[in-house]
Amino acid sequence: MWAWHHYERKKPVRVRRSELTCPGNNMKMMAKAAESDADWVMFDLEDTVPPAEKEGARSTVAEALNTLNFKGKVRAFRPNNLRTQYWYEDIITVVSKAIKNIDVIVLPKIYGPEEIVAVDQLLTQLERKLGYKPGKIGLEVLIETAQAVVRLREICEASPRLEALIFGVADFSASIGAREMKKDQHINFLYVKQAVVTYAKAYGLDAIDCVTLDFRDTEAVRRDAEWAARFGFDGKWVIHPAQISIVNEAFTPSDEEIKRSLKIIEEYRKVEKEKGAWAFAIDGEMVDAATIRVEFKKLLYAKKAGKIQELQIPVDVFEGVEFEISY
């Protein structure tokens, strides 16, 4: 239904243990975010920027994207949601000024796939106008409305630009009238968290958990991050630098996991080379191309954490596997 697009795009594999957001009208905070140990940084034009400053913040965000040293981080910005008068100029202005240095745009308060399609069409026009191949910029969407949850399948199918689903607990709480959003998130929001993870993984997307709102409570941050990792999330949204190291640790594979991933990929290389097979058994478990993506991503996370120095995996392991590496 939504396959209107006329371009192909390989799905990037990005490291997203920690996704740090900061106000797009504050260059000092954006500079600190670029210097931080977060894997991904997002400059916000939505909730953290008052109406009187939204227009000026667009140029500030573009300047930050063009001038700061991100040290390999995923670079993103968040426009205002599509039900406001701001979103169109947010995207036009920032992309026109900084397209070379934008990896991802984060769309807030999504209600359905038609909003993603509208942004996809706009970006395709901008990319062509600015001399880039369509699909250069990826999309992440915030699942923070009840309508979005019941339309997750359509949302996941809306655009090849889509890379990740993010659960937004504050606005989702308002959407359903929840009275508690800070405590027991993995109990009170169990259904939506599992839905986000399940649909994301079914469509080859990353799943990012919501923020722990009380950033001063380090034990709560750790507990929430560890629960999120167990659930199958790939990372967690953070709003303060103090949360970053805790979250990164929770999503970094253990030494045992790294050892197993290396073993699986090495065995896969041998089997594929000798037999041309795409599936085999190791330690009593079936391994196929989908498994290889998961195991390789664990190693990317390990490399980002400094637990391995080199991936040491021949490129031919991934021949025929439709994704690109970005870290």
Secondary structure, DSSP 8 states (H G I E B T S, - for coil): ----------EEEE--SEEEEEETT-HHHHHHHHHSS-SEEEEESSTTS-GGGHHHHHHHHHHHHHHS--TT-EEEEE---TTSSSHHHHHHHHHHHHGGG--EEEE-S--SHHHHHHHHHHHHHHHHHTT--TT-SEEEEEE-SHHHHHTHHHHHTS-TTEEEEEE-HHHHHHHHT-S--SS-HHHHTHHHHHHHHHHHHHTT-EEEE---S-TT-HHHHHHHHHHHHHHT-SEEEESSGGGHHHHHHHHS--HHHHHHHHHHHHHHHHHHHHH--SEEEETTEEEEHHHHHHHHHHHHHHHHTTS-S-----GGGGTT--EEEE-
